[in-house]
């Protein structure tokens, strides 16, 4: 065998083995794959801790998170999902026009409802702010309010709360009235159908039959 070829074969095997080990080292182990689903949430929690720890309005933030603020959670949710869309609400933020509804939809698409929701409707966690005791909340709620605070959504609602709230209440009343009317209509239709069935049962004539009987008659002459 040519000595040059003999040297090339071990060298090729060594390179192949080294390449295989390098590729294997870049693949996540089974434990990493199991934890992959939690990585995004954990990273968000870390960024949330950094954000909230730097705030100076923690009292107001706690009121928002605990639902004791004059700006209710229902009002905030209705504003970003309905009012902002209907009225195309936008304002200048950082020298650029900021559209509330478009930004909300973009955040929702990026995080999903699980990690971006003003209500505590998902997995609970223990969270604490500087100078406060730990409290139960969700990553989605903390993440939503970070966006609402950073993008001045809360500030906008402070200035226009009465207008937004009045429209929300009117909308809710109309919705309730519409549901009530629909239920009444359905009930009336059911009653009418039942009444027709009863009338049909009473108005149906019994079958007419002809009976023939032989009767003996005695005729007398005085």
Secondary structure as a PSIPRED ss2 file (coil, helix, strand):
# PSIPRED VFORMAT (PSIPRED V4.0)

   1 X C   1.000  0.000  0.000
   2 X C   1.000  0.000  0.000
   3 X H   0.000  1.000  0.000
   4 X H   0.000  1.000  0.000
   5 X H   0.000  1.000  0.000
   6 X H   0.000  1.000  0.000
   7 X H   0.000  1.000  0.000
   8 X H   0.000  1.000  0.000
   9 X H   0.000  1.000  0.000
  10 X H   0.000  1.000  0.000
  11 X H   0.000  1.000  0.000
  12 X H   0.000  1.000  0.000
  13 X H   0.000  1.000  0.000
  14 X H   0.000  1.000  0.000
  15 X H   0.000  1.000  0.000
  16 X H   0.000  1.000  0.000
  17 X H   0.000  1.000  0.000
  18 X H   0.000  1.000  0.000
  19 X H   0.000  1.000  0.000
  20 X H   0.000  1.000  0.000
  21 X H   0.000  1.000  0.000
  22 X H   0.000  1.000  0.000
  23 X H   0.000  1.000  0.000
  24 X H   0.000  1.000  0.000
  25 X H   0.000  1.000  0.000
  26 X H   0.000  1.000  0.000
  27 X C   1.000  0.000  0.000
  28 X C   1.000  0.000  0.000
  29 X C   1.000  0.000  0.000
  30 X H   0.000  1.000  0.000
  31 X H   0.000  1.000  0.000
  32 X H   0.000  1.000  0.000
  33 X H   0.000  1.000  0.000
  34 X H   0.000  1.000  0.000
  35 X H   0.000  1.000  0.000
  36 X H   0.000  1.000  0.000
  37 X H   0.000  1.000  0.000
  38 X H   0.000  1.000  0.000
  39 X H   0.000  1.000  0.000
  40 X H   0.000  1.000  0.000
  41 X H   0.000  1.000  0.000
  42 X H   0.000  1.000  0.000
  43 X H   0.000  1.000  0.000
  44 X H   0.000  1.000  0.000
  45 X H   0.000  1.000  0.000
  46 X H   0.000  1.000  0.000
  47 X H   0.000  1.000  0.000
  48 X H   0.000  1.000  0.000
  49 X H   0.000  1.000  0.000
  50 X H   0.000  1.000  0.000
  51 X H   0.000  1.000  0.000
  52 X H   0.000  1.000  0.000
  53 X H   0.000  1.000  0.000
  54 X C   1.000  0.000  0.000
  55 X C   1.000  0.000  0.000
  56 X C   1.000  0.000  0.000
  57 X C   1.000  0.000  0.000
  58 X H   0.000  1.000  0.000
  59 X H   0.000  1.000  0.000
  60 X H   0.000  1.000  0.000
  61 X H   0.000  1.000  0.000
  62 X H   0.000  1.000  0.000
  63 X H   0.000  1.000  0.000
  64 X H   0.000  1.000  0.000
  65 X H   0.000  1.000  0.000
  66 X H   0.000  1.000  0.000
  67 X C   1.000  0.000  0.000
  68 X C   1.000  0.000  0.000
  69 X C   1.000  0.000  0.000
  70 X C   1.000  0.000  0.000
  71 X C   1.000  0.000  0.000
  72 X C   1.000  0.000  0.000
  73 X H   0.000  1.000  0.000
  74 X H   0.000  1.000  0.000
  75 X H   0.000  1.000  0.000
  76 X H   0.000  1.000  0.000
  77 X H   0.000  1.000  0.000
  78 X H   0.000  1.000  0.000
  79 X H   0.000  1.000  0.000
  80 X H   0.000  1.000  0.000
  81 X H   0.000  1.000  0.000
  82 X H   0.000  1.000  0.000
  83 X H   0.000  1.000  0.000
  84 X H   0.000  1.000  0.000
  85 X H   0.000  1.000  0.000
  86 X H   0.000  1.000  0.000
  87 X C   1.000  0.000  0.000
  88 X C   1.000  0.000  0.000
  89 X C   1.000  0.000  0.000
  90 X E   0.000  0.000  1.000
  91 X E   0.000  0.000  1.000
  92 X E   0.000  0.000  1.000
  93 X E   0.000  0.000  1.000
  94 X C   1.000  0.000  0.000
  95 X C   1.000  0.000  0.000
  96 X E   0.000  0.000  1.000
  97 X E   0.000  0.000  1.000
  98 X E   0.000  0.000  1.000
  99 X E   0.000  0.000  1.000
 100 X H   0.000  1.000  0.000
 101 X H   0.000  1.000  0.000
 102 X H   0.000  1.000  0.000
 103 X H   0.000  1.000  0.000
 104 X H   0.000  1.000  0.000
 105 X H   0.000  1.000  0.000
 106 X H   0.000  1.000  0.000
 107 X H   0.000  1.000  0.000
 108 X H   0.000  1.000  0.000
 109 X H   0.000  1.000  0.000
 110 X H   0.000  1.000  0.000
 111 X H   0.000  1.000  0.000
 112 X C   1.000  0.000  0.000
 113 X H   0.000  1.000  0.000
 114 X H   0.000  1.000  0.000
 115 X H   0.000  1.000  0.000
 116 X C   1.000  0.000  0.000
 117 X C   1.000  0.000  0.000
 118 X C   1.000  0.000  0.000
 119 X C   1.000  0.000  0.000
 120 X C   1.000  0.000  0.000
 121 X C   1.000  0.000  0.000
 122 X C   1.000  0.000  0.000
 123 X C   1.000  0.000  0.000
 124 X E   0.000  0.000  1.000
 125 X E   0.000  0.000  1.000
 126 X E   0.000  0.000  1.000
 127 X E   0.000  0.000  1.000
 128 X C   1.000  0.000  0.000
 129 X C   1.000  0.000  0.000
 130 X C   1.000  0.000  0.000
 131 X C   1.000  0.000  0.000
 132 X C   1.000  0.000  0.000
 133 X C   1.000  0.000  0.000
 134 X C   1.000  0.000  0.000
 135 X E   0.000  0.000  1.000
 136 X E   0.000  0.000  1.000
 137 X E   0.000  0.000  1.000
 138 X E   0.000  0.000  1.000
 139 X H   0.000  1.000  0.000
 140 X H   0.000  1.000  0.000
 141 X H   0.000  1.000  0.000
 142 X H   0.000  1.000  0.000
 143 X H   0.000  1.000  0.000
 144 X H   0.000  1.000  0.000
 145 X H   0.000  1.000  0.000
 146 X H   0.000  1.000  0.000
 147 X H   0.000  1.000  0.000
 148 X H   0.000  1.000  0.000
 149 X H   0.000  1.000  0.000
 150 X H   0.000  1.000  0.000
 151 X C   1.000  0.000  0.000
 152 X C   1.000  0.000  0.000
 153 X H   0.000  1.000  0.000
 154 X H   0.000  1.000  0.000
 155 X H   0.000  1.000  0.000
 156 X H   0.000  1.000  0.000
 157 X H   0.000  1.000  0.000
 158 X H   0.000  1.000  0.000
 159 X H   0.000  1.000  0.000
 160 X H   0.000  1.000  0.000
 161 X H   0.000  1.000  0.000
 162 X H   0.000  1.000  0.000
 163 X H   0.000  1.000  0.000
 164 X H   0.000  1.000  0.000
 165 X H   0.000  1.000  0.000
 166 X H   0.000  1.000  0.000
 167 X H   0.000  1.000  0.000
 168 X H   0.000  1.000  0.000
 169 X H   0.000  1.000  0.000
 170 X H   0.000  1.000  0.000
 171 X H   0.000  1.000  0.000
 172 X H   0.000  1.000  0.000
 173 X H   0.000  1.000  0.000
 174 X H   0.000  1.000  0.000
 175 X H   0.000  1.000  0.000
 176 X H   0.000  1.000  0.000
 177 X H   0.000  1.000  0.000
 178 X H   0.000  1.000  0.000
 179 X H   0.000  1.000  0.000
 180 X H   0.000  1.000  0.000
 181 X H   0.000  1.000  0.000
 182 X H   0.000  1.000  0.000
 183 X H   0.000  1.000  0.000
 184 X H   0.000  1.000  0.000
 185 X H   0.000  1.000  0.000
 186 X H   0.000  1.000  0.000
 187 X H   0.000  1.000  0.000
 188 X H   0.000  1.000  0.000
 189 X H   0.000  1.000  0.000
 190 X H   0.000  1.000  0.000
 191 X H   0.000  1.000  0.000
 192 X H   0.000  1.000  0.000
 193 X H   0.000  1.000  0.000
 194 X H   0.000  1.000  0.000
 195 X H   0.000  1.000  0.000
 196 X H   0.000  1.000  0.000
 197 X H   0.000  1.000  0.000
 198 X H   0.000  1.000  0.000
 199 X H   0.000  1.000  0.000
 200 X H   0.000  1.000  0.000
 201 X H   0.000  1.000  0.000
 202 X H   0.000  1.000  0.000
 203 X H   0.000  1.000  0.000
 204 X C   1.000  0.000  0.000
 205 X C   1.000  0.000  0.000
 206 X C   1.000  0.000  0.000
 207 X C   1.000  0.000  0.000
 208 X C   1.000  0.000  0.000
 209 X C   1.000  0.000  0.000
 210 X C   1.000  0.000  0.000
 211 X C   1.000  0.000  0.000
 212 X C   1.000  0.000  0.000
 213 X C   1.000  0.000  0.000
 214 X C   1.000  0.000  0.000
 215 X C   1.000  0.000  0.000
 216 X C   1.000  0.000  0.000
 217 X C   1.000  0.000  0.000
 218 X C   1.000  0.000  0.000
 219 X C   1.000  0.000  0.000
 220 X C   1.000  0.000  0.000
 221 X C   1.000  0.000  0.000
 222 X C   1.000  0.000  0.000
